[in-house]
Every structure is written in structure tokens, then in C-alpha cells.
């Protein structure tokens, strides 16, 4: 049977079943290797105050927030782009 993507939409390889994570928007349970993971840092302190503290030489710790999205929410949010039929089978490298 033909398939759309080389990875069949997952990154598990040959390791069998994987754990489920909950989508941060809609709450759907999605396999961890299929979910889109977005990690970002955020500052607890007000930006103006943070700038002053950094000038004084203070260390500003920024916690990491990790969110998982199901494929439909990731497409809706623009995290993953809709690709044509030929482009789907190949992995796209994102610039950092």
C-alpha cells in the first residue's frame, strides 16, 4: 500500500509503541514521536528590570517551557507548514 511520508509521520524507527503526550491546545493524546515539540525560554522578570540587573552583573535564569502539539494544531498554529505531495516524503531542515 502506498504511503505519503517516508517515516509514516513518526520518528520512532523500529522501537515499537511509544508513550503518549497531551496536546497543549486541544488536549488530544498523541504518540510522543509523532507530536511536534516546541521548546522555548521565557523570562520571569520584566524586560526593563532585567536589562538593569544584567548591567549590574546579575545572572538571569530563564526557565524552559516545553509544549507538545498534535499535527492538526501545529498546522493551524503555523509551526508545521502544509507541503505538496512530492515534498512530503523528504525531511526539511530548519534554519536556526
C-alpha positions in Angstrom: 0.0 0.0 0.0 1.4 3.4 -0.9 2.3 5.8 1.9 2.6 9.6 2.0 5.8 10.0 4.1 9.0 8.1 4.3 8.7 8.0 8.1 4.9 7.4 8.0 4.5 10.5 10.1 6.6 9.3 13.1 10.1 9.3 14.3 10.1 6.0 16.2 12.1 3.9 13.8 11.7 0.2 14.8 11.2 0.6 18.6 7.6 -0.4 18.8 5.0 1.6 20.7 5.8 4.9 22.3 4.3 6.8 25.2 1.5 9.4 24.8 1.7 13.1 25.4 -1.2 15.5 25.6 -1.5 18.3 23.1 -1.1 21.7 24.7 -4.0 23.2 22.8 -6.8 20.7 22.3 -5.8 18.0 24.8 -5.6 15.1 22.3 -3.4 12.2 23.3 -0.7 11.9 20.6 2.3 9.4 20.5 5.4 11.3 21.7 7.3 10.6 18.5 4.5 11.9 16.3 3.8 15.1 18.3 5.5 18.3 17.4 7.7 19.5 20.3 8.3 23.2 20.8 10.8 24.4 23.4 11.3 28.0 24.3 12.8 30.0 27.1 11.0 32.8 28.8 11.9 35.5 31.3 10.2 35.8 34.7 11.5 39.3 35.2 10.2 42.5 33.5 12.5 43.3 30.5 13.4 46.8 31.7 14.3 45.4 35.2 16.2 42.5 33.6 18.3 44.9 31.5 19.3 46.9 34.6 20.2 43.8 36.5 22.3 42.4 33.7 24.2 45.7 33.6 25.0 45.3 37.3 26.3 41.8 36.5 23.5 39.6 37.9 22.8 36.2 36.4 19.3 35.9 35.0 18.0 32.3 34.9 15.3 31.7 32.3 13.2 28.6 32.7 12.4 26.4 29.7 8.9 25.7 28.6 8.2 22.6 26.5 4.9 22.2 24.7 3.7 19.3 22.6 1.2 19.8 19.7 -0.8 17.4 17.7 -0.3 17.6 13.9 -3.6 19.4 13.3 -2.9 22.1 15.9 0.7 22.5 14.7 -0.5 23.2 11.2 -3.2 25.6 12.5 -0.6 27.5 14.6 1.9 27.6 11.7 4.6 25.5 13.4 4.4 23.0 10.6 3.8 24.1 7.0 1.5 22.3 4.6 3.7 20.7 1.9 2.9 19.4 -1.6 2.6 15.7 -2.3 6.2 15.4 -3.6 7.8 17.3 -0.7 6.1 15.3 2.0 8.4 12.3 1.7 11.5 14.3 2.3 12.6 15.8 5.6 13.0 19.6 5.7 16.0 21.0 7.7 15.0 24.2 9.5 17.4 27.1 9.9 18.4 28.1 13.4 
